[in-house]
Amino acid sequence: MGGRRGDGLGDPGPPPAHTYGYRIQSGDAALAYIPDNELFGGSYPVGGEDWYRGLLSFLDGVDVLFHDAMYTDEEYENGVEGWGHSTFTQAIKLAGDAGVSRLFVFHHAPERIDTELLEIIEREREALASRDSKLELGIASEGEELLVQER
């Protein structure tokens, strides 16, 4: 995992080997917020299967996950691996592996416009539907309110 750090000139520099995620729980309702997190790829001093299993354990029972989704897979493969951010499909995989009901992606590439973001989300929703996934996928929006209640 890592967070982007740089000199402001476009070079992210070496990312630190940590990120901070938050889990909020009330009764059996839980949500988690994980920014600046590169789920796969990169070269960090921590990681591997134990790290991912630990993350899944942290997310056990979480209903709603807010997770970093900076890049598409194509962008990731073209030079941003190791910059400390995940792709949309990486975040979706994590949510699926953890059994999360609703995933809201955020921390998008700053040059991405809303219509591009909506197109990406629609493609990912179609891919989820083709796999009969029950995961609800959304885009976190400033000022939006979300009710998370006990089951």
N, CA, C and O atoms as a DFTB+ gen file, in Angstrom:
604 C
 N C O
     1  1       0.858      -1.173       0.000
     2  2       0.000       0.000       0.000
     3  2       0.896       1.225       0.000
     4  3       2.047       1.150       0.429
     5  1       0.404       2.307      -0.457
     6  2       1.199       3.514      -0.440
     7  2       0.362       4.737      -0.691
     8  3      -0.777       4.652      -1.150
     9  1       0.919       5.832      -0.397
    10  2       0.274       7.108      -0.677
    11  2       1.178       7.915      -1.581
    12  3       2.402       7.827      -1.478
    13  1       0.597       8.692      -2.457
    14  2       1.399       9.464      -3.403
    15  2       2.084      10.615      -2.694
    16  3       1.492      11.314      -1.871
    17  1       3.312      10.785      -3.030
    18  2       4.102      11.879      -2.482
    19  2       4.978      12.379      -3.605
    20  3       5.552      11.577      -4.342
    21  1       5.093      13.648      -3.751
    22  2       5.905      14.107      -4.864
    23  2       6.420      15.504      -4.662
    24  3       6.260      16.117      -3.606
    25  1       7.043      15.983      -5.707
    26  2       7.657      17.301      -5.652
    27  2       6.813      18.348      -6.361
    28  3       7.255      19.483      -6.537
    29  1       5.583      17.974      -6.777
    30  2       4.717      18.908      -7.462
    31  2       5.048      19.071      -8.934
    32  3       4.441      19.903      -9.609
    33  1       5.982      18.308      -9.441
    34  2       6.390      18.428     -10.838
    35  2       5.942      17.224     -11.666
    36  3       6.448      16.998     -12.766
    37  1       5.013      16.471     -11.145
    38  2       4.503      15.324     -11.875
    39  2       5.173      14.017     -11.503
    40  3       4.646      12.952     -11.826
    41  1       6.299      14.059     -10.847
    42  2       6.977      12.850     -10.401
    43  2       6.473      12.519      -9.007
    44  3       6.652      13.314      -8.085
    45  1       5.843      11.354      -8.833
    46  2       5.281      11.057      -7.521
    47  2       6.330      10.753      -6.471
    48  3       6.010      10.741      -5.282
    49  1       7.555      10.509      -6.859
    50  2       8.574      10.144      -5.877
    51  2       8.266       8.775      -5.294
    52  3       7.279       8.147      -5.677
    53  1       9.076       8.317      -4.395
    54  2       8.822       7.007      -3.801
    55  2       7.673       7.093      -2.798
    56  3       7.718       7.904      -1.873
    57  1       6.636       6.255      -2.975
    58  2       5.529       6.319      -2.031
    59  2       5.906       5.695      -0.705
    60  3       6.717       4.770      -0.662
    61  1       5.331       6.188       0.374
    62  2       5.560       5.541       1.661
    63  2       4.875       4.179       1.655
    64  3       4.007       3.926       0.819
    65  1       5.243       3.331       2.548
    66  2       4.716       1.964       2.566
    67  2       3.545       1.829       3.525
    68  3       3.435       0.830       4.234
    69  1       2.686       2.810       3.552
    70  2       1.515       2.700       4.422
    71  2       0.402       3.606       3.923
    72  3       0.624       4.576       3.198
    73  1      -0.776       3.255       4.332
    74  2      -1.931       4.123       4.155
    75  2      -2.778       3.941       5.396
    76  3      -2.627       2.958       6.122
    77  1      -3.655       4.871       5.635
    78  2      -4.525       4.770       6.798
    79  2      -5.951       4.598       6.326
    80  3      -6.469       5.423       5.573
    81  1      -6.584       3.531       6.768
    82  2      -7.988       3.284       6.480
    83  2      -8.766       3.426       7.770
    84  3      -8.243       3.201       8.861
    85  1     -10.003       3.796       7.627
    86  2     -10.858       3.995       8.792
    87  2     -12.081       3.115       8.670
    88  3     -12.639       2.945       7.586
    89  1     -12.486       2.561       9.789
    90  2     -13.689       1.742       9.861
    91  2     -14.563       2.327      10.955
    92  3     -14.110       2.572      12.073
    93  1     -15.817       2.544      10.613
    94  2     -16.781       3.074      11.576
    95  2     -17.897       2.053      11.697
    96  3     -18.465       1.604      10.701
    97  1     -18.198       1.697      12.932
    98  2     -19.196       0.671      13.153
    99  2     -20.161       1.101      14.241
   100  3     -19.757       1.667      15.257
   101  1     -21.446       0.828      14.020
   102  2     -22.492       1.059      15.010
   103  2     -23.392      -0.155      14.977
   104  3     -24.081      -0.393      13.985
   105  1     -23.396      -0.920      16.044
   106  2     -24.125      -2.184      16.034
   107  2     -23.535      -3.079      14.973
   108  3     -22.326      -3.310      14.954
   109  1     -24.388      -3.593      14.075
   110  2     -23.845      -4.442      13.009
   111  2     -23.720      -3.703      11.676
   112  3     -23.483      -4.332      10.644
   113  1     -23.876      -2.383      11.683
   114  2     -23.676      -1.580      10.470
   115  2     -22.254      -1.028      10.484
   116  3     -21.795      -0.499      11.497
   117  1     -21.563      -1.155       9.357
   118  2     -20.175      -0.697       9.306
   119  2     -19.858      -0.129       7.928
   120  3     -20.373      -0.582       6.905
   121  1     -18.991       0.879       7.941
   122  2     -18.453       1.405       6.694
   123  2     -16.963       1.611       6.863
   124  3     -16.461       1.750       7.979
   125  1     -16.265       1.630       5.740
   126  2     -14.809       1.828       5.761
   127  2     -14.438       2.848       4.694
   128  3     -15.084       2.955       3.652
   129  1     -13.380       3.591       4.985
   130  2     -12.861       4.637       4.108
   131  2     -11.366       4.389       3.940
   132  3     -10.617       4.414       4.917
   133  1     -10.927       4.148       2.699
   134  2      -9.519       3.841       2.457
   135  2      -9.010       4.679       1.281
   136  3      -9.275       4.347       0.126
   137  1      -8.284       5.762       1.568
   138  2      -7.722       6.603       0.507
   139  2      -6.285       6.192       0.175
   140  3      -5.677       5.403       0.898
   141  1      -5.754       6.727      -0.910
   142  2      -4.333       6.575      -1.252
   143  2      -3.822       5.169      -1.012
   144  3      -2.901       4.953      -0.224
   145  1      -4.425       4.226      -1.695
   146  2      -4.120       2.828      -1.454
   147  2      -3.912       2.107      -2.778
   148  3      -4.841       1.982      -3.576
   149  1      -2.698       1.634      -3.009
   150  2      -2.406       0.842      -4.206
   151  2      -2.535      -0.620      -3.835
   152  3      -1.675      -1.180      -3.155
   153  1      -3.613      -1.230      -4.285
   154  2      -3.931      -2.598      -3.874
   155  2      -2.994      -3.647      -4.467
   156  3      -2.601      -4.585      -3.773
   157  1      -2.637      -3.501      -5.730
   158  2      -1.797      -4.478      -6.404
   159  2      -0.744      -3.722      -7.192
   160  3      -1.002      -2.618      -7.672
   161  1       0.416      -4.290      -7.329
   162  2       1.479      -3.619      -8.053
   163  2       2.323      -2.784      -7.118
   164  3       2.175      -2.850      -5.897
   165  1       3.194      -2.013      -7.691
   166  2       4.099      -1.215      -6.870
   167  2       5.099      -2.102      -6.168
   168  3       4.953      -3.324      -6.143
   169  1       6.089      -1.498      -5.613
   170  2       7.123      -2.242      -4.918
   171  2       7.306      -1.610      -3.546
   172  3       8.002      -0.607      -3.388
   173  1       6.668      -2.217      -2.569
   174  2       6.665      -1.653      -1.220
   175  2       7.270      -2.649      -0.242
   176  3       7.241      -3.857      -0.478
   177  1       7.813      -2.143       0.850
   178  2       8.418      -3.053       1.815
   179  2       7.402      -3.910       2.562
   180  3       7.788      -4.887       3.205
   181  1       6.123      -3.573       2.497
   182  2       5.091      -4.423       3.077
   183  2       4.194      -4.885       1.951
   184  3       4.160      -4.261       0.890
   185  1       3.481      -5.951       2.159
   186  2       2.567      -6.428       1.126
   187  2       2.458      -7.921       1.154
   188  3       2.731      -8.559       2.171
   189  1       2.061      -8.478       0.044
   190  2       1.935      -9.917      -0.072
   191  2       0.591     -10.421       0.413
   192  3      -0.306      -9.650       0.754
   193  1       0.482     -11.735       0.434
   194  2      -0.773     -12.386       0.799
   195  2      -1.219     -12.055       2.218
   196  3      -2.408     -11.840       2.452
   197  1      -0.292     -12.009       3.164
   198  2      -0.682     -11.704       4.549
   199  2      -1.273     -10.312       4.646
   200  3      -2.237     -10.089       5.378
   201  1      -0.697      -9.380       3.909
   202  2      -1.209      -8.011       3.908
   203  2      -2.636      -7.971       3.375
   204  3      -3.506      -7.341       3.976
   205  1      -2.881      -8.640       2.249
   206  2      -4.212      -8.624       1.641
   207  2      -5.221      -9.336       2.538
   208  3      -6.347      -8.864       2.695
   209  1      -4.835     -10.457       3.122
   210  2      -5.731     -11.155       4.051
   211  2      -6.060     -10.268       5.247
   212  3      -7.191     -10.275       5.734
   213  1      -5.083      -9.508       5.719
   214  2      -5.322      -8.583       6.820
   215  2      -6.308      -7.489       6.434
   216  3      -7.157      -7.099       7.235
   217  1      -6.191      -6.998       5.208
   218  2      -7.125      -5.988       4.726
   219  2      -8.531      -6.568       4.628
   220  3      -9.500      -5.903       4.995
   221  1      -8.653      -7.798       4.136
   222  2      -9.955      -8.442       4.065
   223  2     -10.544      -8.637       5.461
   224  3     -11.749      -8.478       5.658
   225  1      -9.712      -8.974       6.408
   226  2     -10.176      -9.112       7.790
   227  2     -10.673      -7.771       8.331
   228  3     -11.702      -7.715       9.003
   229  1      -9.945      -6.695       8.039
   230  2     -10.345      -5.349       8.448
   231  2     -11.715      -4.996       7.872
   232  3     -12.497      -4.295       8.515
   233  1     -12.005      -5.476       6.667
   234  2     -13.257      -5.152       5.989
   235  2     -14.382      -6.149       6.267
   236  3     -15.495      -5.978       5.771
   237  1     -14.103      -7.180       7.047
   238  2     -15.110      -8.190       7.339
   239  2     -16.343      -7.539       7.981
   240  3     -16.230      -6.852       8.997
   241  1     -17.501      -7.757       7.388
   242  2     -18.739      -7.207       7.918
   243  2     -19.035      -5.779       7.495
   244  3     -20.048      -5.215       7.907
   245  1     -18.165      -5.178       6.675
   246  2     -18.394      -3.806       6.215
   247  2     -19.471      -3.822       5.129
   248  3     -19.418      -4.621       4.194
   249  1     -20.442      -2.929       5.274
   250  2     -21.522      -2.810       4.296
   251  2     -21.141      -1.867       3.160
   252  3     -21.429      -2.140       1.994
   253  1     -20.490      -0.754       3.508
   254  2     -20.173       0.299       2.550
   255  2     -18.673       0.575       2.610
   256  3     -18.106       0.789       3.682
   257  1     -18.041       0.565       1.432
   258  2     -16.615       0.851       1.330
   259  2     -16.415       2.051       0.414
   260  3     -16.916       2.076      -0.710
   261  1     -15.685       3.035       0.898
   262  2     -15.220       4.152       0.081
   263  2     -13.747       3.876      -0.198
   264  3     -12.946       3.766       0.730
   265  1     -13.391       3.763      -1.473
   266  2     -12.017       3.384      -1.803
   267  2     -11.481       4.194      -2.969
   268  3     -12.207       4.512      -3.911
   269  1     -10.207       4.519      -2.893
   270  2      -9.437       5.172      -3.946
   271  2      -9.594       4.415      -5.272
   272  3      -9.462       3.191      -5.313
   273  1      -9.874       5.147      -6.345
   274  2      -9.924       4.566      -7.696
   275  2      -9.437       5.636      -8.667
   276  3     -10.233       6.266      -9.363
   277  1      -8.154       5.828      -8.703
   278  2      -7.556       6.897      -9.495
   279  2      -7.525       6.567     -10.986
   280  3      -7.732       7.444     -11.824
   281  1      -7.266       5.299     -11.312
   282  2      -6.934       4.964     -12.697
   283  2      -7.799       3.868     -13.301
   284  3      -8.397       3.057     -12.593
   285  1      -7.847       3.867     -14.631
   286  2      -8.359       2.706     -15.357
   287  2      -7.218       1.694     -15.437
   288  3      -6.068       2.028     -15.151
   289  1      -7.529       0.475     -15.821
   290  2      -6.471      -0.536     -15.983
   291  2      -5.464      -0.112     -17.040
   292  3      -4.262      -0.325     -16.878
   293  1      -5.952       0.489     -18.125
   294  2      -5.063       0.911     -19.208
   295  2      -4.094       2.000     -18.729
   296  3      -2.904       1.958     -19.043
   297  1      -4.603       2.962     -17.976
   298  2      -3.738       4.018     -17.451
   299  2      -2.689       3.434     -16.515
   300  3      -1.524       3.831     -16.541
   301  1      -3.117       2.490     -15.691
   302  2      -2.216       1.871     -14.729
   303  2      -1.066       1.154     -15.429
   304  3       0.090       1.252     -15.018
   305  1      -1.403       0.438     -16.482
   306  2      -0.391      -0.317     -17.225
   307  2       0.537       0.583     -18.038
   308  3       1.580       0.132     -18.510
   309  1       0.168       1.835     -18.200
   310  2       0.972       2.754     -19.017
   311  2       1.748       3.763     -18.184
   312  3       1.900       4.916     -18.587
   313  1       2.240       3.339     -17.026
   314  2       3.217       4.173     -16.356
   315  2       2.888       4.733     -14.988
   316  3       3.649       5.557     -14.479
   317  1       1.780       4.322     -14.361
   318  2       1.491       4.874     -13.037
   319  2       1.565       3.826     -11.924
   320  3       1.266       4.119     -10.766
   321  1       1.957       2.625     -12.278
   322  2       2.149       1.612     -11.236
   323  2       3.206       2.119     -10.261
   324  3       4.250       2.633     -10.661
   325  1       2.911       1.961      -8.981
   326  2       3.835       2.401      -7.952
   327  2       3.569       3.823      -7.465
   328  3       4.301       4.328      -6.614
   329  1       2.544       4.467      -7.985
   330  2       2.237       5.840      -7.576
   331  2       1.321       5.894      -6.354
   332  3       0.987       6.978      -5.876
   333  1       0.911       4.717      -5.842
   334  2       0.145       4.693      -4.597
   335  2      -1.353       4.791      -4.751
   336  3      -2.048       5.146      -3.798
   337  1      -1.876       4.482      -5.943
   338  2      -3.319       4.550      -6.161
   339  2      -3.795       3.298      -6.879
   340  3      -3.033       2.646      -7.595
   341  1      -5.066       2.972      -6.677
   342  2      -5.658       1.780      -7.269
   343  2      -6.415       2.105      -8.542
   344  3      -6.666       3.264      -8.873
   345  1      -6.771       1.033      -9.247
   346  2      -7.656       1.151     -10.400
   347  2      -9.085       0.882      -9.944
   348  3      -9.326       0.409      -8.834
   349  1     -10.018       1.196     -10.825
   350  2     -11.423       0.894     -10.548
   351  2     -11.603      -0.607     -10.337
   352  3     -12.268      -1.030      -9.391
   353  1     -11.007      -1.411     -11.223
   354  2     -11.202      -2.860     -11.108
   355  2     -10.511      -3.438      -9.880
   356  3     -10.993      -4.422      -9.321
   357  1      -9.403      -2.862      -9.447
   358  2      -8.772      -3.324      -8.209
   359  2      -9.686      -3.068      -7.014
   360  3      -9.836      -3.930      -6.148
   361  1     -10.296      -1.887      -6.966
   362  2     -11.209      -1.560      -5.861
   363  2     -12.427      -2.481      -5.885
   364  3     -12.902      -2.918      -4.836
   365  1     -12.927      -2.773      -7.082
   366  2     -14.072      -3.676      -7.215
   367  2     -13.701      -5.078      -6.761
   368  3     -14.491      -5.738      -6.087
   369  1     -12.518      -5.539      -7.120
   370  2     -12.062      -6.866      -6.675
   371  2     -11.993      -6.921      -5.159
   372  3     -12.455      -7.885      -4.549
   373  1     -11.419      -5.895      -4.550
   374  2     -11.341      -5.867      -3.095
   375  2     -12.733      -5.932      -2.473
   376  3     -12.968      -6.719      -1.555
   377  1     -13.643      -5.117      -2.964
   378  2     -15.001      -5.113      -2.418
   379  2     -15.649      -6.489      -2.560
   380  3     -16.301      -6.968      -1.633
   381  1     -15.470      -7.123      -3.717
   382  2     -16.024      -8.456      -3.930
   383  2     -15.400      -9.491      -3.018
   384  3     -16.103     -10.307      -2.423
   385  1     -14.076      -9.460      -2.905
   386  2     -13.378     -10.423      -2.043
   387  2     -13.789     -10.257      -0.582
   388  3     -13.834     -11.233       0.167
   389  1     -14.086      -9.032      -0.182
   390  2     -14.441      -8.751       1.214
   391  2     -15.935      -8.926       1.491
   392  3     -16.361      -8.869       2.645
   393  1     -16.719      -9.135       0.456
   394  2     -18.157      -9.306       0.655
   395  2     -18.886      -8.004       0.979
   396  3     -19.929      -8.013       1.633
   397  1     -18.332      -6.895       0.521
   398  2     -18.942      -5.588       0.736
   399  2     -20.191      -5.474      -0.136
   400  3     -20.214      -5.978      -1.259
   401  1     -21.234      -4.810       0.382
   402  2     -22.477      -4.643      -0.376
   403  2     -22.419      -3.469      -1.340
   404  3     -22.902      -3.559      -2.469
   405  1     -21.821      -2.355      -0.886
   406  2     -21.800      -1.141      -1.702
   407  2     -20.395      -0.547      -1.702
   408  3     -19.770      -0.384      -0.654
   409  1     -19.920      -0.229      -2.898
   410  2     -18.610       0.392      -3.082
   411  2     -18.802       1.755      -3.713
   412  3     -19.460       1.888      -4.745
   413  1     -18.225       2.763      -3.086
   414  2     -18.212       4.107      -3.645
   415  2     -16.760       4.470      -3.911
   416  3     -15.941       4.504      -2.993
   417  1     -16.450       4.739      -5.168
   418  2     -15.078       5.089      -5.526
   419  2     -14.895       6.595      -5.447
   420  3     -15.830       7.366      -5.661
   421  1     -13.682       6.991      -5.139
   422  2     -13.336       8.405      -5.044
   423  2     -11.857       8.564      -5.317
   424  3     -11.174       7.581      -5.604
   425  1     -11.352       9.771      -5.236
   426  2      -9.958      10.139      -5.489
   427  2      -9.574       9.783      -6.917
   428  3      -8.646       9.013      -7.166
   429  1     -10.311      10.365      -7.832
   430  2     -10.131      10.107      -9.250
   431  2      -8.999      10.966      -9.813
   432  3      -8.613      11.972      -9.217
   433  1      -8.483      10.564     -10.949
   434  2      -7.459      11.352     -11.640
   435  2      -7.985      12.773     -11.821
   436  3      -9.095      12.961     -12.319
   437  1      -7.204      13.769     -11.424
   438  2      -7.707      15.144     -11.429
   439  2      -8.081      15.670     -12.811
   440  3      -8.891      16.591     -12.916
   441  1      -7.514      15.109     -13.859
   442  2      -7.847      15.574     -15.198
   443  2      -9.095      14.892     -15.766
   444  3      -9.545      15.237     -16.858
   445  1      -9.654      13.931     -15.034
   446  2     -10.822      13.198     -15.520
   447  2     -12.075      14.064     -15.350
   448  3     -12.320      14.619     -14.279
   449  1     -12.854      14.166     -16.416
   450  2     -14.089      14.943     -16.327
   451  2     -15.249      14.015     -15.951
   452  3     -15.146      12.796     -16.083
   453  1     -16.340      14.600     -15.486
   454  2     -17.462      13.828     -14.978
   455  2     -18.020      12.842     -15.997
   456  3     -18.352      11.713     -15.635
   457  1     -18.129      13.238     -17.257
   458  2     -18.692      12.323     -18.251
   459  2     -17.804      11.090     -18.435
   460  3     -18.313       9.985     -18.619
   461  1     -16.496      11.270     -18.386
   462  2     -15.582      10.118     -18.479
   463  2     -15.770       9.207     -17.272
   464  3     -15.816       7.984     -17.405
   465  1     -15.876       9.806     -16.114
   466  2     -16.061       9.029     -14.883
   467  2     -17.359       8.220     -14.949
   468  3     -17.379       7.043     -14.589
   469  1     -18.422       8.844     -15.400
   470  2     -19.704       8.144     -15.522
   471  2     -19.622       7.009     -16.533
   472  3     -20.226       5.959     -16.316
   473  1     -18.892       7.191     -17.632
   474  2     -18.713       6.123     -18.619
   475  2     -17.953       4.940     -18.023
   476  3     -18.308       3.785     -18.258
   477  1     -16.920       5.231     -17.260
   478  2     -16.136       4.165     -16.616
   479  2     -17.017       3.387     -15.651
   480  3     -17.012       2.156     -15.650
   481  1     -17.769       4.105     -14.835
   482  2     -18.625       3.438     -13.847
   483  2     -19.684       2.593     -14.547
   484  3     -19.972       1.481     -14.104
   485  1     -20.258       3.091     -15.611
   486  2     -21.270       2.320     -16.338
   487  2     -20.658       1.039     -16.912
   488  3     -21.279      -0.021     -16.841
   489  1     -19.455       1.121     -17.477
   490  2     -18.777      -0.087     -17.984
   491  2     -18.552      -1.092     -16.855
   492  3     -18.776      -2.291     -17.021
   493  1     -18.108      -0.586     -15.713
   494  2     -17.842      -1.486     -14.583
   495  2     -19.139      -2.101     -14.047
   496  3     -19.149      -3.263     -13.642
   497  1     -20.222      -1.337     -14.042
   498  2     -21.525      -1.885     -13.618
   499  2     -21.984      -2.984     -14.566
   500  3     -22.514      -4.007     -14.132
   501  1     -21.778      -2.771     -15.865
   502  2     -22.143      -3.795     -16.849
   503  2     -21.316      -5.053     -16.641
   504  3     -21.840      -6.162     -16.742
   505  1     -20.030      -4.894     -16.351
   506  2     -19.174      -6.056     -16.094
   507  2     -19.638      -6.794     -14.838
   508  3     -19.657      -8.025     -14.814
   509  1     -20.009      -6.057     -13.806
   510  2     -20.532      -6.680     -12.585
   511  2     -21.815      -7.458     -12.885
   512  3     -21.977      -8.590     -12.430
   513  1     -22.717      -6.856     -13.643
   514  2     -23.984      -7.505     -13.984
   515  2     -23.751      -8.776     -14.791
   516  3     -24.459      -9.766     -14.609
   517  1     -22.753      -8.753     -15.688
   518  2     -22.474      -9.942     -16.506
   519  2     -21.958     -11.095     -15.658
   520  3     -22.044     -12.254     -16.063
   521  1     -21.423     -10.781     -14.486
   522  2     -20.946     -11.817     -13.555
   523  2     -21.974     -12.128     -12.469
   524  3     -21.683     -12.871     -11.532
   525  1     -23.163     -11.567     -12.593
   526  2     -24.239     -11.736     -11.597
   527  2     -23.818     -11.267     -10.216
   528  3     -24.267     -11.809      -9.206
   529  1     -22.957     -10.260     -10.171
   530  2     -22.512      -9.706      -8.891
   531  2     -23.624      -8.859      -8.285
   532  3     -24.352      -8.169      -8.998
   533  1     -23.745      -8.918      -6.993
   534  2     -24.726      -8.107      -6.262
   535  2     -24.112      -6.802      -5.763
   536  3     -24.809      -5.995      -5.149
   537  1     -22.833      -6.581      -6.013
   538  2     -22.157      -5.370      -5.551
   539  2     -22.772      -4.141      -6.199
   540  3     -22.908      -4.070      -7.420
   541  1     -23.142      -3.174      -5.368
   542  2     -23.629      -1.887      -5.866
   543  2     -22.422      -0.964      -5.983
   544  3     -21.651      -0.816      -5.036
   545  1     -22.266      -0.351      -7.137
   546  2     -21.117       0.504      -7.414
   547  2     -21.582       1.932      -7.631
   548  3     -22.490       2.187      -8.421
   549  1     -20.954       2.860      -6.925
   550  2     -21.307       4.261      -7.073
   551  2     -20.077       5.145      -7.016
   552  3     -18.960       4.689      -6.771
   553  1     -20.318       6.422      -7.248
   554  2     -19.270       7.428      -7.189
   555  2     -19.549       8.293      -5.966
   556  3     -20.646       8.834      -5.829
   557  1     -18.585       8.428      -5.092
   558  2     -18.756       9.310      -3.938
   559  2     -18.823      10.750      -4.440
   560  3     -18.014      11.167      -5.269
   561  1     -19.779      11.490      -3.938
   562  2     -19.974      12.875      -4.368
   563  2     -19.979      13.797      -3.163
   564  3     -20.601      13.507      -2.141
   565  1     -19.284      14.900      -3.299
   566  2     -19.231      15.879      -2.226
   567  2     -20.641      16.343      -1.877
   568  3     -21.422      16.692      -2.762
   569  1     -20.963      16.344      -0.586
   570  2     -22.253      16.808      -0.102
   571  2     -23.330      15.742      -0.099
   572  3     -24.406      15.961       0.457
   573  1     -23.072      14.599      -0.702
   574  2     -24.056      13.530      -0.733
   575  2     -24.167      12.900       0.649
   576  3     -23.162      12.719       1.337
   577  1     -25.372      12.571       1.048
   578  2     -25.594      11.895       2.321
   579  2     -25.974      10.455       2.051
   580  3     -26.666      10.155       1.077
   581  1     -25.520       9.569       2.916
   582  2     -25.730       8.145       2.745
   583  2     -26.176       7.569       4.071
   584  3     -25.528       7.796       5.092
   585  1     -27.258       6.837       4.075
   586  2     -27.752       6.204       5.286
   587  2     -27.204       4.781       5.363
   588  3     -27.417       3.967       4.464
   589  1     -26.503       4.504       6.440
   590  2     -26.017       3.155       6.713
   591  2     -26.671       2.726       8.005
   592  3     -26.425       3.312       9.060
   593  1     -27.499       1.711       7.927
   594  2     -28.252       1.324       9.122
   595  2     -28.069      -0.151       9.413
   596  3     -27.651      -0.934       8.561
   597  1     -28.398      -0.503      10.647
   598  2     -28.262      -1.889      11.060
   599  2     -29.177      -2.777      10.234
   600  3     -30.249      -2.368       9.787
   601  1     -28.714      -4.008      10.047
   602  2     -29.508      -4.974       9.275
   603  2     -30.690      -5.445      10.061
   604  3     -31.472      -6.260       9.571
